[in-house]
Amino acid sequence: MDILLFLSITVITFLLMEGVTWCTHKFVMHGFLWYLHEDHHQPKYQGIFEKNDAFFVIFAIPSILLFYYGVAPELNFRFFIGLGILCYGIAYFLVHDVLIHQRFNWFKRTKSWYLRGLRKAHKIHHKHLGKAHGECFGMLWVPSKYFKEARLK
């Protein structure tokens, strides 16, 4: 395999993860695993970790397995699918936990219309404290109205 194919597999996987995340968030986190996600929708949570953080582990397992099976007997496409999932996980952490929820004191203020649009859409998502009536389940791509609003400010 050549480097262009490896890069393509990684980028395509990264992009597809937004759809996986949207579906998982809407149908799993706000569905049968709500008990793990519920504390994330409460106004203030106590401590460093939430039960919701278990989803980082849940999403990491396929990536780890793909890395493992992607190097034997030689480097193959599975490794790069795992890399795409890992890259999305890093982006998710930086956008969701750092920028939006500010669980760490990094990037407190941003002038980026894109990042402000993501933050606004996520705040709209969190206005619902229960699992029903949710909206804006995406993480890196949300309805365009939030980006338009962010550009006007």
N, C-alpha and C positions, 0 to 999 in steps of 0.2 A: 504494500500500500504506500502511496506517496503522501507527502505532507499536506497537499491541498485537499485530498480526500479526508484525512484525519481532521483537519481544520473544519471542513464542511460538516462532518458528522457531529463535531462538538457544537458548532454554532446552531445547526438545525435542532439538535437535542435541547440546547438552551432555550431556543424560541418555542419549541413544543412544550416545554415545562410550564410556560405561562398558562396554556390550556389545561394541562394536568393540574396545576395549582388552582385555577378557577373551579374546575369540576370537583376537586377534592375539598376545597373550601366550602362550596355550596352544598354538596351532597353528602360529604362525610363529616366535616367539622361542624356544619350546621345540621347534621343528620344524626346518624347512629353513634358518632363519637363526640357529640355535643358536651358530654360530661368532662372531656379533656379540654375543650375549647371555651367552655362557659366562663371560666375565671378571667379569660382574656377580654371579655366584654364588660367586666365590672369596672366602675370608675377608678378605683385604686386597688391594686393588688399588693399584698404584703410580701416582703422578701425579694430576693434576687430572681428566683425562678417561679414560673407559673406551671400548672399542669399542661397548658398549651405548648410548652417547650418540648414536650414529648414528640411533637410532630417533626422537630428537627432530627430526632433519632429515627423516626419512622421513614422519613425521606432519605436519610443517610444510608440506610440498609441496602436499598437497591444499588446505590452508587458504589458502595464498598464491594458488594458482590460482583458488580460489573468490572471494577478494577481487578479484583482477584481472578476472574475468569477471562479477563482481557489481556493477560500477560502469559498465559500458558496455552499451548506449548510455545507460542511466540506472540508478540504484540499484535492485537487484532482490534476490530471495530468496537467490541464491547468496552474496551478501556476508554475509548473516546466518547461513548455514550455516557459512561460513568463520569467522565470529566465534564461533560455538558451539564449533567445533574449537579455536580459539585459547584461549578461556576454559578449556576442559578441559585444554589443554596447560599453562596457567599453574597450574591446580589440581594437576595431576599433578606438576609441578616442585615446588611448595610442599609437597605431602604426601609424595611419594616421595623426592625428593632432599634436601629441607630437614628435614622432620620425621622421616621414617623412617630414612634413611641418614645424616643429619646431616653432609652434605657441606659445609655452611656452619654457622657458629655462631649460628644463630637458633633460637628456639623449642626450646631444649634440654629443658625440662620442661613438660609439659602436664597439667592436671587433667581435661581433657575425656575422658569415657568413650568417646566416638566416636573421637577421635584415638588413644587408647590401644588401642582395639579394632583399628583399622587397623594400628597398629604391630605388635601381637601376631600378627595374621594374616600379615603380611608376613614376620615372623621365622620363622613356621612354613613359609612358602613357601621361605625360604632355607635351611632345614635340609637340603634336598636339594641337593647340589653338582652333580649331573648333570641332564640334561634330562628324565629319566624320573621318574615317581612324584611329580610336582609336585602342589600343591594351592594353593588361595587365589590364583587368577589375577587377581582383581579389584583395583581400586585404591581406589575410593571406597565400594564396597559389597562386603562380605565376609560369610561365614556368620555368622548371629546369635549363635552361641556365643561368638565373640570379643568382641562387644559386651557380652554378659551377663557374661563374665569380667571385663571392664574395669570394669563398674559395681560389682562386688563388692569391688574394691580401693580 
